[in-house]
Amino acid sequence: MADKPKIGLFYGSSTGAGETAANIIKEEIESSGVATVDMIIVSAQSLKAMENYQYLIFGCSTWNIGELQDDWNLKFNELDIVNFKGRKVALFGNGDQYGYSNSFVDAIGIIGVKVAELGGELVGFWPKDGFEFEFSRGSVEDVIMGLPLDHDNQPNLTRQRCVDWTHWVMEQFGLPIPTPA
Ligand SMILES: Cc1cc2nc3c(=O)[nH]c(=O)nc-3n(C[C@H](O)[C@H](O)[C@H](O)COP(=O)(O)O)c2cc1C
């Protein structure tokens, strides 16, 4: 039997909100049997490791009013050495829609624009339904270019948001998770 496709999930999380989401996403994919997920803290190794994967999921929260979380901040410029051609990339990120309404999940936009410039194919855009905020660099028209999460204010919604989004991403990866009959 052929090996299962591998997904690289690169993330940075300062207080654990993004790590919680990453674990839910990994569990949802692996329990379906469709693919395996390597969870990697983005600052832990060379970003060249991203080239080991055709399918990538990036998780980055927003800090310091519109800036990347520390692990991503350290490595952001290193994205330039990654060949994103032919790779599909899905983004998720935590933020605080009430406390930082003018920079809600900006990290999704900062990383998304960069990956697109470098030739990666962004997937997993998500509606803004259920969120209230003024501005986000992650917005494109009426969607966000990845999954916004607000574990600070809506922790009880995190799991279902992650599960629903994971199914959408896997469909766009061409690795759909079968729905139970
Ligand atoms: C000092 C500070 C600045 C923040 N700035 C933003 C921001 O600009 N935009 C946003 O959406 N969230 C912001 N947040 C909220 C964090 O993104 C949120 O707490 C998130 O859950 C952290 O996720 P992590 O634990 O995965 O790093 C900020 C939080 C703090 C404490």
The ligand as a Gaussian input file, in Angstrom:
#p B3LYP/6-31G(d) Opt

LIG

0 1
 C        0.065000      42.400000      24.163000
 C       -0.873000      41.649000      23.263000
 C       -1.053000      42.071000      21.961000
 C       -1.954000      41.419000      21.116000
 N       -2.165000      41.892000      19.842000
 C       -3.136000      41.304000      19.068000
 C       -3.463000      41.838000      17.797000
 O       -2.909000      42.834000      17.333000
 N       -4.423000      41.218000      17.066000
 C       -5.110000      40.119000      17.520000
 O       -5.979000      39.614000      16.820000
 N       -4.809000      39.584000      18.741000
 C       -3.839000      40.136000      19.518000
 N       -3.558000      39.613000      20.747000
 C       -4.301000      38.412000      21.222000
 C       -3.553000      37.088000      20.992000
 O       -3.372000      36.827000      19.623000
 C       -4.362000      35.964000      21.615000
 O       -4.230000      36.044000      23.025000
 C       -4.040000      34.579000      21.121000
 O       -4.960000      33.649000      21.665000
 C       -2.622000      34.111000      21.418000
 O       -2.413000      32.869000      20.774000
 P       -1.150000      31.934000      21.070000
 O       -1.256000      31.507000      22.506000
 O       -1.317000      30.773000      20.138000
 O        0.075000      32.729000      20.798000
 C       -2.651000      40.265000      21.587000
 C       -2.441000      39.838000      22.911000
 C       -1.581000      40.521000      23.748000
 C       -1.422000      40.040000      25.174000

